[in-house]
Amino acid sequence: MATTLIRRIAPRLLLAFAAAVVLLLSLWAWVGQRAMRAEHERASLRLAGLFEASLHHAMLRRDLEGLAQLLDQVGGMNGMSGAALLDPAGEVRFASDTRRLGQTETGALAGLCLGTHCGPLSPPALSWQQEGATRALRVAYPVRNQARCQGCHGSVAARPINGVLVLDFAPMAAEREAIERASLWLLPAALTALVALALGMVWALQRDVLRPVARLAEQVRRIAGGDLAARSGLTGRDELAQLGQGVDRMARQLHGQMDALAAQRAFLQSLLDAAPDPMLLLGADHRIVTANTAYARLMGQPLAAIQNQPCHRISRALDEPCPQTLVHCPLRTCEASGVPTRTVMAFTRADGSRVDVDIHAAPLRAPDGSMQVVEIIRPLAEQVRFSQEQRLAAVGLLANGVAHEIHNPLASIRLALQSALRGLQSGAMPATELAEYLHLVDAQIDRCVDITQRLLRLSQPSAQPAQPVSVRAAIDDVTALLGEEIRQAGVALRVQAAPDRRVLADEGELRQVLLNLVHNALHAMRGGGTLAIDVRRADDTTLQLAVQDSGCGIDPEQMALIFLPFYSRRADGLRGTGMGLAICKSLVEGRGGHIAVTSTPGQGSRFTVTLPDADAARADGS
């Protein structure tokens, strides 16, 4: 680049310098010539003044012959081409060239005012006459009349001028020679100065401009190539140094931003890789923008080989996108609808094996405004395994609760039977004691039967169809049944329920749900409190029955467990069956409703049962 700039700039500089030298030489010649002419004119006027004094002296002595000799001598002097004395009318009275005597040369008087009407005496007239290639100076010098000359020429007032001295100087050959001599040494000097100046300019340009620009160009080239550590290293305070320092700062900032961006990309990739399910991000052109390692493992390919590849090539081993008439493409569906979609598809791994997958796809707007799609993929075999694991976990939890509840009765039965057997074998056990053992066994068997019946009620729907049930009547029956227990617990009861509120349910099931919820509320208020039961409309089709206590509340970590079978954490410290809330949930959901709870430890809990409004259902004709 520096060579190119030198080739471009150096000729222009040389041409500019040459033009400047020519202009300066021309100006110098013109100014020198004018100065020499001005000096020549001043010298001519001084010489004419001297001749005037000599003429006056010769005229006073009436030495006409001496006057003629004087003019002849003046005309023959070096640098003079002629001299003449004219009268005021322009007639030549004396001349160095006798051929001019008696002639009238009025042209020599041009520019002079010699009459009495002129006022002040006219100054000498200087004129340059063209002679061949050069010019010659003529001086017309008026010879004034003086008082001492009045005897011959009359009064000064009547005749102010006695005559005109005309001096013709030789052409200025000396001027031309001087200029030529000056040019002979000035031109080489100017050319030498021109070359020195050009070399100095090129050197300064090379040092102060071309080298910094070349370093900046090299830095920009390296940055464009990805080397963000490139620096110009320019120092100083000139504009190029400031530009280089600014580019260095910009490169440092860009380097830092790229490092931060790389770290963010690495974090996002780590976040994707931490997801257990295969995930990928697709562009509108079906290319994979990014994917996680779970997807790479699913397809049996390295993650680097998947990036920026068409999804149909990686997932289905196709060179063209999936035919829309045969396969439900999540990308095109999300583009068309703009909402998430779900589909089932068969993928082809790198080894040729097939895997059925469940795809959840959602549209995403990229920063540049283009549409992209996020896909979360789960193999169907994994879903089946996960569902089976959930079922087994639920069965295990239920079995653990059942075993815990039945173990104690069975242990009691075993101890009673062993004691009765030992007594019968020894013959020492009275009949009354044997009867007590048998009554104990019968009671524990009833307890086991009750547990199994409760389990059956959790899974079996009610045999009775849903009918309109008065909520206020159910509340009154349950609170009357538990009235003595409520009074002994020191609990204040508040009921807000209109008599005409009815829900679609089974009358016995609704009372069982209320009984369990009120019992739990009483257990939570060991030192007394307030029990509030209210019924309100949830929306146009459902009613909401709420049972709220001011008891101890429920710990947040227990909230997800309270509806599980056999889970019991009574506030009074006694061990319950753990089936009450599980049965309530089963009964309510079996009638198309749902049960929810909100609680604040130390302030109480609120259980809300939502069931279909019987009157709204009748108004709809159902």
C-alpha positions as CSV (number, residue, x, y, z in Angstrom):
1,M,0.0,0.0,0.0
2,A,2.9,2.4,0.8
3,T,4.4,1.8,-2.6
4,T,1.1,2.4,-4.3
5,L,0.7,5.7,-2.3
6,I,4.2,6.8,-3.2
7,R,3.6,6.1,-6.8
8,R,0.4,8.1,-6.7
9,I,1.6,11.0,-4.6
10,A,5.2,11.5,-5.7
11,P,4.5,12.5,-9.3
12,R,1.8,14.9,-8.2
13,L,4.2,16.5,-5.7
14,L,6.9,16.8,-8.4
15,L,4.5,18.4,-10.8
16,A,3.3,20.8,-8.1
17,F,6.8,21.7,-7.2
18,A,7.8,22.2,-10.8
19,A,4.8,24.4,-11.4
20,A,5.7,26.4,-8.3
21,V,9.3,26.8,-9.4
22,V,8.3,28.0,-12.9
23,L,5.8,30.4,-11.4
24,L,8.4,31.7,-8.9
25,L,11.0,32.1,-11.7
26,S,8.6,34.0,-13.9
27,L,7.5,36.2,-11.0
28,W,11.2,36.8,-10.1
29,A,12.0,37.7,-13.8
30,W,9.0,40.1,-14.0
31,V,9.7,41.7,-10.7
32,G,13.4,42.0,-11.4
33,Q,12.8,43.5,-14.8
34,R,10.4,46.1,-13.4
35,A,12.9,46.9,-10.6
36,M,15.7,47.3,-13.2
37,R,13.5,49.5,-15.4
38,A,12.5,51.7,-12.4
39,E,16.2,52.0,-11.4
40,H,17.1,52.8,-15.0
41,E,14.4,55.5,-15.1
42,R,15.7,57.1,-11.9
43,A,19.3,57.0,-13.2
44,S,18.1,58.5,-16.5
45,L,16.4,61.4,-14.7
46,R,19.5,62.1,-12.6
47,L,21.6,62.1,-15.7
48,A,19.1,64.4,-17.5
49,G,19.2,66.8,-14.5
50,L,23.0,67.0,-14.8
51,F,22.7,67.7,-18.5
52,E,20.2,70.4,-17.7
53,A,22.7,72.2,-15.5
54,S,25.4,71.9,-18.2
55,L,23.0,73.3,-20.8
56,H,22.1,76.2,-18.6
57,H,25.8,77.0,-18.1
58,A,26.6,76.8,-21.8
59,M,23.5,78.9,-22.7
60,L,24.5,81.6,-20.3
61,R,27.9,81.8,-21.9
62,R,26.2,81.7,-25.3
63,D,28.5,78.9,-26.1
64,L,26.4,77.4,-28.9
65,E,29.4,75.4,-30.2
66,G,30.1,74.0,-26.7
67,L,26.4,73.2,-26.4
68,A,26.5,71.2,-29.7
69,Q,29.6,69.4,-28.5
70,L,28.0,68.6,-25.2
71,L,25.0,67.0,-26.9
72,D,27.3,65.2,-29.3
73,Q,29.3,63.8,-26.4
74,V,26.1,62.8,-24.5
75,G,24.7,61.0,-27.5
76,G,27.9,59.1,-27.9
77,M,28.2,57.9,-24.3
78,N,28.0,54.2,-23.6
79,G,24.4,53.2,-23.1
80,M,23.1,56.2,-25.1
81,S,21.7,56.1,-28.6
82,G,21.2,59.9,-29.1
83,A,20.6,63.3,-27.5
84,A,18.8,66.4,-28.8
85,L,17.6,69.8,-27.6
86,L,14.2,70.9,-28.9
87,D,12.5,74.2,-28.6
88,P,9.0,74.4,-27.0
89,A,7.5,73.9,-30.5
90,G,9.3,70.6,-31.1
91,E,11.9,71.8,-33.6
92,V,15.3,70.1,-33.1
93,R,17.9,72.9,-32.4
94,F,20.8,70.7,-31.3
95,A,21.3,67.0,-31.7
96,S,24.1,64.4,-31.5
97,D,22.8,63.1,-34.8
98,T,23.0,66.1,-37.2
99,R,20.3,64.5,-39.4
100,R,17.7,65.4,-36.9
101,L,18.6,69.2,-36.9
102,G,15.7,71.4,-38.1
103,Q,13.2,68.6,-37.9
104,T,10.1,68.9,-35.9
105,E,9.6,66.0,-33.4
106,T,6.3,66.8,-31.7
107,G,6.0,63.1,-30.7
108,A,8.9,63.6,-28.3
109,L,6.8,66.2,-26.5
110,A,3.9,63.8,-25.8
111,G,2.9,63.9,-22.2
112,L,4.4,67.3,-21.6
113,C,2.6,70.6,-20.9
114,L,4.9,73.5,-21.8
115,G,2.6,76.5,-22.1
116,T,1.8,79.3,-19.7
117,H,-1.7,77.8,-19.1
118,C,-0.3,74.6,-17.6
119,G,0.1,76.0,-14.1
120,P,3.0,74.1,-12.4
121,L,5.8,73.1,-14.6
122,S,5.3,69.7,-16.3
123,P,7.5,66.9,-14.9
124,P,9.8,65.0,-17.3
125,A,8.1,62.4,-19.5
126,L,9.5,58.9,-19.7
127,S,8.5,56.5,-22.5
128,W,9.7,53.0,-23.5
129,Q,10.2,52.6,-27.3
130,Q,10.0,49.2,-28.8
131,E,13.2,48.4,-30.9
132,G,13.2,45.0,-32.3
133,A,13.0,42.4,-29.5
134,T,14.0,44.9,-26.9
135,R,12.7,48.2,-25.6
136,A,14.6,51.5,-25.2
137,L,14.0,54.4,-22.8
138,R,13.4,58.0,-23.9
139,V,13.5,60.9,-21.5
140,A,11.9,64.2,-22.4
141,Y,13.2,66.6,-19.9
142,P,11.8,70.2,-19.9
143,V,14.6,72.8,-19.5
144,R,13.1,75.6,-17.3
145,N,13.5,79.3,-17.9
146,Q,15.4,81.1,-15.2
147,A,15.7,84.7,-14.2
148,R,19.2,84.8,-15.4
149,C,18.1,83.6,-18.8
150,Q,15.5,86.4,-19.3
151,G,17.8,88.5,-21.4
152,C,17.6,86.0,-24.2
153,H,14.4,84.1,-23.7
154,G,12.2,86.6,-22.1
155,S,10.3,86.5,-18.7
156,V,9.7,83.3,-16.9
157,A,6.0,84.0,-16.8
158,A,5.7,84.5,-20.6
159,R,8.1,81.7,-21.4
160,P,8.4,79.1,-18.6
161,I,10.2,76.5,-20.7
162,N,13.3,77.3,-22.8
163,G,13.4,73.9,-24.5
164,V,13.2,70.2,-24.0
165,L,16.2,67.9,-23.6
166,V,15.5,64.5,-25.3
167,L,17.7,61.7,-24.3
168,D,17.5,58.3,-26.0
169,F,19.0,55.4,-24.2
170,A,20.2,52.2,-25.8
171,P,18.1,49.1,-25.5
172,M,18.4,47.2,-22.2
173,A,20.7,44.5,-23.4
174,A,22.3,44.4,-20.0
175,E,19.0,43.7,-18.4
176,R,18.4,40.7,-20.7
177,E,21.9,39.5,-20.0
178,A,21.5,39.9,-16.3
179,I,18.3,37.9,-16.4
180,E,19.9,35.2,-18.5
181,R,22.9,35.0,-16.2
182,A,20.6,34.8,-13.2
183,S,18.6,32.1,-14.8
184,L,21.7,30.1,-15.6
185,W,22.5,29.7,-11.9
186,L,19.0,30.1,-10.5
187,L,17.3,27.3,-12.5
188,P,19.7,24.6,-11.3
189,A,19.5,25.9,-7.8
190,A,15.7,25.8,-8.0
191,L,15.7,22.3,-9.5
192,T,18.1,21.2,-6.7
193,A,15.8,22.7,-4.1
194,L,12.9,21.1,-5.9
195,V,14.5,17.6,-5.7
196,A,15.5,18.1,-2.1
197,L,12.1,19.3,-1.1
198,A,10.5,16.4,-2.9
199,L,12.8,13.9,-1.2
200,G,12.1,15.6,2.1
201,M,8.4,15.4,1.5
202,V,8.5,11.8,0.5
203,W,10.6,10.9,3.5
204,A,8.3,12.8,5.8
205,L,5.3,11.2,4.1
206,Q,6.9,7.8,4.5
207,R,7.7,8.3,8.1
208,D,4.7,10.2,9.4
209,V,1.9,9.0,7.1
210,L,2.7,5.9,5.0
211,R,4.2,3.8,7.8
212,P,1.4,4.5,10.3
213,V,-1.2,3.9,7.7
214,A,0.5,0.6,6.7
215,R,0.5,-0.5,10.4
216,L,-3.2,0.4,10.7
217,A,-3.9,-1.5,7.4
218,E,-2.1,-4.6,8.7
219,Q,-3.9,-4.4,12.0
220,V,-7.3,-4.2,10.3
221,R,-6.4,-7.1,8.0
222,R,-5.5,-9.2,11.0
223,I,-8.6,-8.3,12.9
224,A,-10.7,-9.1,9.8
225,G,-8.9,-12.5,9.8
226,G,-10.0,-13.2,13.4
227,D,-6.8,-12.1,15.2
228,L,-8.4,-9.8,17.8
229,A,-5.1,-9.5,19.7
230,A,-3.6,-7.4,16.8
231,R,-2.5,-3.9,17.9
232,S,-1.1,-1.0,15.9
233,G,1.3,0.1,18.6
234,L,1.2,3.8,17.4
235,T,2.4,6.4,19.9
236,G,2.3,10.1,19.8
237,R,-0.3,12.8,19.7
238,D,-0.9,13.4,16.0
239,E,-4.1,12.4,14.2
240,L,-2.8,9.1,12.9
241,A,-1.5,8.1,16.3
242,Q,-4.9,9.0,17.9
243,L,-6.6,7.0,15.2
244,G,-4.3,4.0,15.9
245,Q,-4.9,4.3,19.6
246,G,-8.6,4.4,19.0
247,V,-8.5,1.3,16.8
248,D,-6.5,-0.4,19.6
249,R,-9.1,0.5,22.1
250,M,-11.8,-0.7,19.8
251,A,-9.9,-4.0,19.2
252,R,-9.6,-4.5,23.0
253,Q,-13.3,-3.9,23.5
254,L,-14.2,-6.2,20.7
255,H,-11.9,-8.8,22.1
256,G,-13.5,-8.6,25.5
257,Q,-17.0,-8.7,24.0
258,M,-16.1,-11.7,21.8
259,D,-14.7,-13.5,24.9
260,A,-17.9,-12.7,26.8
261,L,-20.0,-13.9,23.9
262,A,-18.0,-17.1,23.7
263,A,-18.4,-17.7,27.4
264,Q,-22.2,-17.0,27.1
265,R,-22.4,-19.5,24.2
266,A,-20.5,-22.1,26.2
267,F,-22.8,-21.5,29.1
268,L,-25.9,-21.8,26.9
269,Q,-24.5,-25.0,25.3
270,S,-23.8,-26.4,28.8
271,L,-27.3,-25.5,29.8
272,L,-28.7,-27.4,26.8
273,D,-26.4,-30.3,27.4
274,A,-27.6,-30.5,31.0
275,A,-31.1,-31.2,29.8
276,P,-31.8,-34.9,29.8
277,D,-34.1,-34.7,26.8
278,P,-32.8,-34.2,23.3
279,M,-33.3,-30.6,22.2
280,L,-32.4,-28.7,19.0
281,L,-33.1,-25.3,17.5
282,L,-34.0,-25.2,13.8
283,G,-33.8,-22.3,11.3
284,A,-36.4,-21.5,8.7
285,D,-34.2,-23.3,6.1
286,H,-34.4,-26.6,8.1
287,R,-30.8,-26.3,9.3
288,I,-29.9,-27.1,12.9
289,V,-28.8,-23.9,14.6
290,T,-27.8,-25.7,17.8
291,A,-28.4,-29.0,19.6
292,N,-27.5,-30.7,22.8
293,T,-25.5,-33.8,23.5
294,A,-28.6,-35.8,24.3
295,Y,-29.8,-35.3,20.7
296,A,-26.3,-36.2,19.4
297,R,-26.4,-39.4,21.5
298,L,-29.9,-40.2,20.3
299,M,-28.8,-39.9,16.6
300,G,-25.4,-41.6,17.2
301,Q,-23.4,-38.7,15.8
302,P,-20.8,-36.2,17.2
303,L,-22.3,-32.9,18.2
304,A,-19.9,-31.0,15.9
305,A,-21.1,-33.0,12.9
306,I,-24.8,-32.1,13.6
307,Q,-24.4,-28.3,13.7
308,N,-25.7,-26.4,10.7
309,Q,-26.9,-29.6,9.0
310,P,-30.4,-30.0,7.6
311,C,-32.7,-31.7,10.2
312,H,-34.1,-34.1,7.6
313,R,-30.6,-35.3,6.8
314,I,-29.6,-35.9,10.4
315,S,-33.0,-37.2,11.7
316,R,-34.4,-39.1,8.7
317,A,-31.4,-39.6,6.4
318,L,-33.2,-37.6,3.6
319,D,-31.6,-35.2,1.1
320,E,-34.9,-33.2,0.8
321,P,-37.3,-32.0,3.5
322,C,-40.0,-34.4,4.6
323,P,-43.0,-34.6,2.3
324,Q,-45.9,-32.7,3.8
325,T,-48.4,-35.1,2.6
326,L,-46.8,-38.0,4.4
327,V,-45.1,-36.5,7.5
328,H,-46.4,-33.9,10.0
329,C,-43.3,-31.5,9.9
330,P,-43.2,-29.5,13.2
331,L,-41.2,-26.7,11.6
332,R,-43.7,-26.0,8.9
333,T,-46.6,-26.4,11.3
334,C,-45.2,-23.9,13.7
335,E,-44.5,-21.5,10.9
336,A,-48.1,-21.8,9.6
337,S,-49.9,-21.6,12.9
338,G,-47.5,-19.7,15.1
339,V,-48.4,-21.9,18.1
340,P,-46.7,-24.9,19.7
341,T,-47.4,-28.3,18.2
342,R,-46.8,-32.0,19.0
343,T,-46.2,-34.9,16.7
344,V,-44.9,-38.5,16.7
345,M,-42.2,-39.4,14.1
346,A,-39.7,-42.1,13.4
347,F,-36.0,-41.1,13.3
348,T,-33.2,-42.9,11.6
349,R,-30.0,-43.1,13.5
350,A,-26.5,-43.0,12.0
351,D,-26.3,-46.8,12.2
352,G,-29.5,-47.2,10.3
353,S,-31.7,-48.2,13.3
354,R,-35.0,-46.5,13.8
355,V,-36.4,-44.9,16.9
356,D,-40.0,-43.6,17.5
357,V,-40.0,-40.2,19.1
358,D,-42.5,-37.8,20.6
359,I,-41.7,-34.2,19.4
360,H,-42.9,-31.0,21.2
361,A,-42.2,-28.0,19.0
362,A,-42.6,-24.3,19.7
363,P,-42.0,-21.2,17.5
364,L,-39.3,-18.7,18.5
365,R,-38.5,-15.3,17.0
366,A,-34.8,-14.9,16.4
367,P,-33.0,-11.5,17.1
368,D,-32.9,-10.8,13.4
369,G,-36.7,-11.3,13.1
370,S,-36.5,-14.7,11.4
371,M,-38.7,-17.6,12.6
372,Q,-37.0,-20.4,14.4
373,V,-38.4,-23.5,16.1
374,V,-37.4,-25.2,19.3
375,E,-37.9,-29.0,19.4
376,I,-37.9,-31.2,22.6
377,I,-37.7,-34.8,21.7
378,R,-38.4,-37.8,23.8
379,P,-38.2,-41.4,22.6
380,L,-41.5,-43.2,23.1
381,A,-39.7,-46.1,24.8
382,E,-38.3,-43.7,27.4
383,Q,-41.8,-42.3,27.9
384,V,-43.2,-45.8,28.4
385,R,-40.4,-46.6,30.9
386,F,-40.9,-43.3,32.7
387,S,-44.7,-43.8,33.0
388,Q,-44.1,-47.4,34.2
389,E,-41.6,-46.0,36.8
390,Q,-44.2,-43.5,38.0
391,R,-46.8,-46.3,38.3
392,L,-44.4,-48.5,40.2
393,A,-43.4,-45.6,42.5
394,A,-47.1,-44.9,43.2
395,V,-47.8,-48.6,43.8
396,G,-44.7,-48.8,46.1
397,L,-45.9,-45.8,48.1
398,L,-49.4,-47.3,48.4
399,A,-48.0,-50.7,49.3
400,N,-45.7,-49.2,51.9
401,G,-48.8,-47.4,53.5
402,V,-50.9,-50.6,53.3
403,A,-48.2,-52.7,54.8
404,H,-47.7,-50.1,57.6
405,E,-51.4,-50.0,58.4
406,I,-52.0,-53.8,58.2
407,H,-48.7,-54.8,59.9
408,N,-49.8,-53.7,63.4
409,P,-53.2,-55.5,63.3
410,L,-51.6,-58.7,62.0
411,A,-48.9,-58.5,64.7
412,S,-51.6,-58.2,67.3
413,I,-53.6,-61.1,65.8
414,R,-50.4,-63.2,65.8
415,L,-49.6,-62.5,69.5
416,A,-53.2,-63.2,70.5
417,L,-53.4,-66.5,68.7
418,Q,-50.0,-67.6,70.0
419,S,-51.1,-66.8,73.6
420,A,-54.4,-68.7,73.1
421,L,-52.6,-71.7,71.5
422,R,-50.2,-71.9,74.5
423,G,-53.1,-71.7,76.9
424,L,-55.1,-74.4,75.2
425,Q,-52.0,-76.7,75.0
426,S,-51.3,-76.2,78.7
427,G,-55.0,-76.5,79.7
428,A,-54.4,-73.6,82.2
429,M,-56.2,-70.8,80.2
430,P,-59.7,-70.1,81.4
431,A,-62.5,-69.7,78.9
432,T,-63.0,-66.0,79.7
433,E,-59.3,-65.2,78.8
434,L,-59.6,-67.3,75.6
435,A,-62.7,-65.3,74.7
436,E,-60.8,-62.0,75.2
437,Y,-58.1,-63.2,72.9
438,L,-60.6,-64.2,70.3
439,H,-62.4,-60.8,70.6
440,L,-59.1,-59.0,70.1
441,V,-58.4,-61.1,66.9
442,D,-61.9,-60.3,65.6
443,A,-61.4,-56.5,66.2
444,Q,-58.0,-56.5,64.5
445,I,-59.5,-58.4,61.5
446,D,-62.3,-55.8,61.3
447,R,-59.6,-53.1,61.2
448,C,-57.9,-54.8,58.3
449,V,-61.2,-55.2,56.5
450,D,-61.9,-51.5,57.0
451,I,-58.5,-50.6,55.5
452,T,-59.1,-52.7,52.4
453,Q,-62.6,-51.2,52.0
454,R,-61.1,-47.7,52.2
455,L,-58.7,-48.7,49.5
456,L,-61.5,-50.0,47.3
457,R,-63.4,-46.8,47.8
458,L,-60.4,-44.8,46.5
459,S,-60.5,-46.6,43.1
460,Q,-64.2,-47.5,42.6
461,P,-66.7,-44.9,41.4
462,S,-69.9,-44.4,43.4
463,A,-72.7,-46.7,42.5
464,Q,-75.2,-43.8,43.0
465,P,-75.6,-41.3,40.1
466,A,-75.1,-37.6,40.9
467,Q,-78.1,-35.8,42.3
468,P,-78.8,-32.3,43.5
469,V,-77.7,-32.1,47.1
470,S,-78.3,-29.2,49.5
471,V,-75.0,-27.9,50.7
472,R,-76.5,-26.1,53.7
473,A,-78.3,-29.2,54.9
474,A,-75.1,-31.3,54.7
475,I,-73.2,-28.6,56.7
476,D,-76.0,-28.5,59.4
477,D,-76.0,-32.3,59.7
478,V,-72.2,-32.6,60.1
479,T,-71.9,-29.7,62.5
480,A,-74.8,-31.1,64.6
481,L,-73.1,-34.5,64.7
482,L,-69.9,-32.9,65.8
483,G,-71.4,-30.2,68.0
484,E,-70.3,-31.6,71.3
485,E,-66.8,-32.2,70.0
486,I,-66.7,-28.6,68.7
487,R,-67.8,-27.2,72.1
488,Q,-65.3,-29.2,74.0
489,A,-62.5,-28.1,71.7
490,G,-63.4,-24.4,72.4
491,V,-63.9,-23.7,68.7
492,A,-66.2,-20.9,67.5
493,L,-68.2,-22.0,64.4
494,R,-69.3,-19.6,61.6
495,V,-71.4,-20.8,58.7
496,Q,-72.2,-18.6,55.6
497,A,-74.3,-20.6,53.1
498,A,-77.6,-19.8,51.5
499,P,-80.2,-22.6,51.9
500,D,-80.8,-22.8,48.1
501,R,-77.2,-23.7,47.2
502,R,-77.1,-27.2,45.7
503,V,-74.4,-29.2,44.0
504,L,-74.4,-32.3,41.8
505,A,-73.0,-35.1,44.1
506,D,-73.9,-38.0,46.3
507,E,-75.5,-37.0,49.6
508,G,-73.5,-39.5,51.7
509,E,-70.2,-38.7,49.9
510,L,-70.7,-34.9,50.4
511,R,-71.3,-35.5,54.2
512,Q,-68.2,-37.8,54.4
513,V,-66.0,-35.1,52.7
514,L,-67.4,-32.4,55.1
515,L,-66.9,-34.7,58.1
516,N,-63.2,-35.4,57.2
517,L,-62.4,-31.7,56.6
518,V,-64.1,-30.6,59.9
519,H,-62.4,-33.3,61.8
520,N,-59.0,-32.3,60.5
521,A,-59.8,-28.6,61.3
522,L,-60.6,-29.5,64.9
523,H,-57.4,-31.6,65.2
524,A,-55.4,-28.5,64.0
525,M,-56.9,-26.2,66.7
526,R,-55.8,-27.9,70.0
527,G,-56.1,-24.7,72.0
528,G,-59.4,-23.5,70.4
529,G,-60.0,-21.1,67.5
530,T,-62.4,-20.3,64.8
531,L,-63.9,-22.7,62.2
532,A,-65.5,-20.9,59.2
533,I,-67.6,-22.7,56.6
534,D,-68.8,-20.8,53.6
535,V,-70.4,-21.5,50.2
536,R,-70.1,-19.1,47.3
537,R,-70.4,-19.3,43.5
538,A,-67.1,-19.9,41.8
539,D,-68.4,-19.2,38.3
540,D,-71.5,-19.7,36.3
541,T,-71.4,-23.5,36.5
542,T,-69.7,-24.4,39.9
543,L,-70.1,-23.7,43.6
544,Q,-67.2,-23.5,46.1
545,L,-67.4,-25.0,49.6
546,A,-64.6,-23.7,51.8
547,V,-63.6,-25.0,55.3
548,Q,-61.1,-22.7,57.0
549,D,-59.5,-23.0,60.5
550,S,-57.2,-20.8,62.6
551,G,-55.0,-23.7,63.6
552,C,-51.3,-24.5,63.3
553,G,-51.2,-24.7,59.5
554,I,-49.3,-27.0,57.2
555,D,-45.6,-26.9,56.5
556,P,-44.8,-26.1,52.9
557,E,-42.8,-29.4,52.4
558,Q,-45.9,-31.4,53.5
559,M,-48.3,-29.7,51.1
560,A,-47.6,-32.1,48.3
561,L,-48.0,-35.2,50.5
562,I,-51.3,-34.5,52.4
563,F,-53.5,-36.1,49.8
564,L,-51.4,-39.3,49.6
565,P,-52.9,-42.5,51.1
566,F,-51.8,-43.4,54.6
567,Y,-49.9,-40.0,55.1
568,S,-50.9,-38.7,58.5
569,R,-49.4,-35.8,60.5
570,R,-52.1,-34.8,63.0
571,A,-51.5,-31.7,65.1
572,D,-52.7,-33.5,68.3
573,G,-49.8,-36.0,68.0
574,L,-52.1,-39.0,67.5
575,R,-51.6,-41.4,64.7
576,G,-54.4,-41.3,62.1
577,T,-55.2,-43.7,59.3
578,G,-53.9,-41.2,56.6
579,M,-56.9,-42.0,54.4
580,G,-59.2,-39.1,55.1
581,L,-57.9,-36.5,52.6
582,A,-57.1,-39.2,50.0
583,I,-60.8,-40.4,50.2
584,C,-62.0,-36.8,50.0
585,K,-59.9,-36.1,46.9
586,S,-61.1,-39.4,45.3
587,L,-64.8,-38.6,46.0
588,V,-64.7,-35.0,44.8
589,E,-62.8,-35.7,41.6
590,G,-65.1,-38.7,41.0
591,R,-68.0,-36.1,40.8
592,G,-66.2,-33.9,38.4
593,G,-64.9,-31.4,40.9
594,H,-61.5,-30.7,42.6
595,I,-60.1,-30.0,46.0
596,A,-57.4,-27.5,46.8
597,V,-55.7,-26.2,49.9
598,T,-53.9,-23.0,51.0
599,S,-52.1,-22.8,54.3
600,T,-49.8,-20.5,56.4
601,P,-47.9,-22.1,59.2
602,G,-49.1,-20.7,62.5
603,Q,-52.2,-19.0,61.0
604,G,-54.3,-21.8,59.7
605,S,-55.5,-23.6,56.6
606,R,-58.3,-23.3,54.0
607,F,-59.6,-26.3,52.1
608,T,-61.7,-25.5,49.0
609,V,-64.0,-28.0,47.4
610,T,-65.4,-27.1,43.9
611,L,-68.4,-29.0,42.6
612,P,-70.9,-28.6,39.7
613,D,-73.8,-26.2,40.5
614,A,-76.9,-28.3,40.3
615,D,-79.2,-25.4,39.5
616,A,-76.9,-24.2,36.7
617,A,-76.8,-27.7,35.2
618,R,-80.7,-27.8,35.3
619,A,-81.0,-24.4,33.6
620,D,-78.8,-25.7,30.8
621,G,-81.1,-28.7,30.4
622,S,-78.6,-31.3,31.5
